[in-house]
Amino acid sequence: MAEHPAYPVGLRLTGRRVVVLGGGQVAQRRLPALLAAGADIRLVSPDATPSVEAMADAGEITWERRPYEEGDLADAWYALIATSDTAANAAASAEAERHRVWCVRSDDADRATAWTPATGHSEGVTVAVLTTDARGRDPRHTAAIRDAVVEGLRDGTLVAPHHRTRTAGVALVGGGPGDPDLITVRGRRLLAEADVVIADRLGPRDLLAELPPHVEVIDAAKIPYGRFMAQEAINNALIEHAEQGKAVVRLKGGDPFVFGRGMEEAQALAEAGIPCTVVPGISSSISVPGAAGIPVTHRGVAHEFTVVSGHVAPDDERSLVDWPSLAKLTGTLVILMGVDKIGKIAEALVAHGRSPETPVALVQEGTTAAQRRVDATLGTVAETVVAQEVKPPAVIVVGEVVGVGPHGTA
Ligand SMILES: C[S@@+](CC[C@H](N)C(=O)[O-])C[C@H]1O[C@@H](n2cnc3c(N)ncnc32)[C@H](O)[C@@H]1O
């Protein structure tokens, strides 16, 4: 059987009976793809891993709690034989052969009538890699080829142009907090397909260096209190480039809708009749504390966290933040854009009831090579920021969670 290469094919299993023998790790790994294919799955096994059991409990598969019996494969279109009993596997595969049911065997690829390829997905395509010869099987190698192809398609190093007409428009992409590995797969793919990228100062700027030379990169840096491209100019640039039929990515730091003015851009595009897609990103409000060893919640310590903007001081009439109420909360307070006003913010929190001993951490340039954490308390933070020369961008965390991680000093 192994003298010829396997014939690759895609099975359309929707509503069709698939019998899985054995509820161990192999079944656990294979069941999600069978479920995604819509198969009608019957598991026959005396026991199962907790994850497989959960699928049965949820009604995703039917589970007969017993060993394999002759006749189990009679109405199957496809079978996965993966028990720990070699004799049962052999008997089941003999039955499969008699009923002409294609079957994979976890214990003996040579005797199986089908092999499971290493699979991955990219842009509506399934990439499946099969070994040509059971004896020379090297599952790690096939998985590595699959990974190389899928990753290459995702990051654009492997170019497979679409032959259907590409719809021009704008993608508002949340780029994450700065580490280029912390953008989503979708965001990275859209970036690889872009003609124009309009990028913020915050976010994964290293990714811009990877873009091919034909991609126009526009800097939309909005440094706090600086004199940079106004929001309206950014909106206009997005609209102009999209109207020229270009694929535009608006690369933003963190998540587009967390103090990111993402909806203003989406509204402007909607008014101009430009298609817009929004790709969420990992917000610095959670990831930057995490990168510095601070969980925003912790069992028995904080059951809530509140993210606030500190770009205007509590006594500023433009402030929409109810600082007196925030001071009464016992959970975690995460302050973005608050370095310049932290003195006044700490003062307001203490004046309205929060203890001056409350731990505070400032995490500057989180998830980048320049990441730095400075610890203080509400009582000392104003002078610490000056003494330690803490600069934006920084996420400020107020609360007992600051002290729970291994780096905590509180
Ligand atoms: C205009 S807000 C944008 C927030 C962004 N949309 C998000 O979800 O992370 C900018 C603020 O986010 C915080 N910030 C963003 N990236 C950061 C990073 N890598 N390290 C520390 N703070 C960061 C800082 O407080 C900064 O002033």
The ligand as a Gaussian input file, in Angstrom:
#p B3LYP/6-31G(d) Opt

LIG

0 1
 C       -4.153000      57.209000      22.866000
 S       -4.003000      55.897000      24.028000
 C       -4.263000      54.531000      22.982000
 C       -4.512000      53.238000      23.692000
 C       -4.611000      52.072000      22.768000
 N       -5.709000      52.207000      21.868000
 C       -4.723000      50.745000      23.523000
 O       -5.767000      50.059000      23.465000
 O       -3.729000      50.348000      24.118000
 C       -2.275000      55.929000      24.325000
 C       -1.893000      55.485000      25.709000
 O       -1.907000      54.077000      25.785000
 C       -0.887000      53.676000      26.692000
 N        0.053000      52.829000      25.954000
 C       -0.081000      52.366000      24.706000
 N        0.931000      51.542000      24.385000
 C        1.730000      51.494000      25.456000
 C        2.932000      50.808000      25.760000
 N        3.517000      49.993000      24.889000
 N        3.478000      50.966000      26.991000
 C        2.895000      51.756000      27.903000
 N        1.761000      52.438000      27.669000
 C        1.172000      52.298000      26.475000
 C       -0.247000      54.911000      27.247000
 O       -0.926000      55.266000      28.422000
 C       -0.509000      55.883000      26.135000
 O       -0.440000      57.222000      26.598000

